[in-house]
Amino acid sequence: MKMKEISFTLNGKPYALSVKPWRTLLELIREDLSFTGTKEGCGQGECGSCTVIMGGKTVNSCLVPALEADNQEIITIEGLVDGDNLHPIQDAFVEQAGMQCGFCTPGMIISAKALLDTNPNPSEKEIREGIAGNFCRCTGYTKIIESISAAAEVMKGGE
């Protein structure tokens, strides 16, 4: 099969690449563009480690064909940092100890961002629903939920 030309924006920067039709968005992000914050966990769309925002919605990048990135805006965990400053959600995960091994953390933070972009004042139930596609093997989710709640307060101008 022939390579296909696609153009997209990743973390605010435009890209134009030739991709093989069978490549996944995860492979494109990690292997072709070297943004390794997005993780491959299960490779089957079950764990959420590969979560990115594409077109304003979270997607499991391990399931999305790279060709679907054409004309899309994509945000990975690396796109949340502003220079040397972490995003408030990233800060909250550090401050509230919302991670242990850290493998699920990029996907959790991306899912939290998508949630807080649409619902700046989520209840605990809404946070649980917002991260439902993300699996953590280390925590009991309490610290993750506390981290997202704390980030919501900071982003609203509290604390």
C-alpha distance (Angstrom), angle and dihedral (degrees) to the residues before:
residue distance angle dihedral
M1 . . .
K2 3.74 . .
M3 3.77 125.8 .
K4 3.80 114.8 -103.8
E5 3.79 125.7 -142.4
I6 3.79 116.7 -126.8
S7 3.79 134.4 174.1
F8 3.78 125.2 -159.1
T9 3.78 143.6 145.2
L10 3.79 118.5 -108.9
N11 3.79 118.1 -171.2
G12 3.79 90.5 -19.6
K13 3.81 96.2 -49.9
P14 3.81 122.7 107.4
Y15 3.80 119.4 -126.0
A16 3.80 133.6 -173.0
L17 3.79 114.7 -168.6
S18 3.77 143.2 161.6
V19 3.78 110.4 -124.5
K20 3.76 136.3 -177.1
P21 3.82 110.1 -113.2
W22 3.82 93.4 -124.2
R23 3.82 95.5 54.5
T24 3.79 118.5 109.9
L25 3.77 125.8 -132.5
L26 3.81 87.7 -114.0
E27 3.82 91.2 57.0
L28 3.79 90.3 47.1
I29 3.81 92.6 50.8
R30 3.81 97.9 42.3
E31 3.79 105.6 30.2
D32 3.79 104.9 27.8
L33 3.81 99.7 34.4
S34 3.84 100.2 25.6
F35 3.81 96.7 -129.5
T36 3.79 95.0 145.1
G37 3.81 99.1 172.1
T38 3.78 89.4 90.8
K39 3.80 105.7 79.9
E40 3.78 134.3 -151.1
G41 3.77 109.2 -136.1
C42 3.77 113.4 156.0
G43 3.82 100.5 -4.8
Q44 3.81 88.2 -141.1
G45 3.82 103.6 84.6
E46 3.79 94.2 -105.1
C47 3.81 105.1 106.0
G48 3.83 105.5 43.8
S49 3.81 95.2 -137.3
C50 3.80 89.7 125.0
T51 3.82 95.6 50.2
V52 3.80 116.1 144.4
I53 3.78 132.9 163.5
M54 3.79 113.1 -110.3
G55 3.78 120.3 176.5
G56 3.80 90.2 -9.8
K57 3.80 95.3 -54.9
T58 3.79 132.7 94.2
V59 3.79 116.1 -109.3
N60 3.78 135.4 178.2
S61 3.79 98.9 -115.0
C62 3.81 91.3 -158.3
L63 3.82 88.8 67.8
V64 3.81 100.3 40.1
P65 3.80 116.6 92.0
A66 3.81 109.4 -125.6
L67 3.82 88.5 -125.5
E68 3.81 88.6 68.4
A69 3.81 88.8 66.0
D70 3.81 88.9 72.9
N71 3.83 109.9 123.3
Q72 3.81 91.7 -2.1
E73 3.78 133.8 126.1
I74 3.79 111.1 -130.6
I75 3.79 128.6 -170.2
T76 3.79 124.1 -165.0
I77 3.80 128.9 -179.3
E78 3.82 88.8 -89.2
G79 3.80 89.5 59.7
L80 3.79 92.8 63.8
V81 3.80 95.7 65.5
D82 3.81 116.5 93.6
G83 3.79 105.2 -154.0
D84 3.81 104.6 -64.0
N85 3.81 92.8 -16.3
L86 3.77 121.6 98.5
H87 3.79 119.6 -137.6
P88 3.83 112.4 -101.3
I89 3.81 89.7 -107.5
Q90 3.79 91.1 53.9
D91 3.82 89.9 47.2
A92 3.79 90.8 50.3
F93 3.81 92.1 52.0
V94 3.81 88.6 54.3
E95 3.83 95.2 43.1
Q96 3.82 95.1 44.4
A97 3.82 95.9 39.7
G98 3.81 91.0 -119.1
M99 3.78 93.6 163.7
Q100 3.74 139.4 54.8
C101 3.79 114.7 173.8
G102 3.81 89.6 7.6
F103 3.79 97.5 -140.5
C104 3.81 94.6 117.9
T105 3.80 94.0 36.3
P106 3.84 99.5 93.2
G107 3.80 91.4 52.0
M108 3.82 91.8 44.3
I109 3.80 91.7 50.5
I110 3.81 92.8 47.3
S111 3.82 90.4 49.6
A112 3.81 89.5 47.9
K113 3.81 90.5 51.1
A114 3.78 91.9 51.7
L115 3.80 89.6 48.8
L116 3.81 95.0 47.8
D117 3.81 91.6 45.4
T118 3.80 89.0 61.5
N119 3.81 100.3 27.8
P120 3.82 113.6 29.3
N121 3.81 92.9 179.8
P122 3.82 107.2 42.3
S123 3.77 124.2 173.8
E124 3.79 119.6 -129.2
K125 3.80 88.5 -99.9
E126 3.81 91.1 52.4
I127 3.81 90.8 49.0
R128 3.81 90.3 51.0
E129 3.81 89.4 50.3
G130 3.82 91.0 46.0
I131 3.80 92.8 56.4
A132 3.81 95.9 35.1
G133 3.82 91.7 113.8
N134 3.80 91.9 56.4
F135 3.78 120.8 84.4
C136 3.80 123.3 -157.0
R137 3.79 118.9 -169.8
C138 3.82 95.9 -172.6
T139 3.79 109.6 47.6
G140 3.77 135.8 50.9
Y141 3.83 87.0 -128.6
T142 3.84 91.7 -113.5
K143 3.81 94.1 109.5
I144 3.80 91.2 42.8
I145 3.81 91.2 53.9
E146 3.81 90.7 45.3
S147 3.81 89.2 50.9
I148 3.80 92.8 52.4
S149 3.83 91.5 46.1
A150 3.80 90.5 50.2
A151 3.80 91.1 48.6
A152 3.80 90.4 51.1
E153 3.82 90.0 54.7
V154 3.80 92.7 49.0
M155 3.80 92.4 46.3
K156 3.82 90.2 51.4
G157 3.79 89.1 53.9
G158 3.82 97.9 -99.3
E159 3.80 125.5 130.0
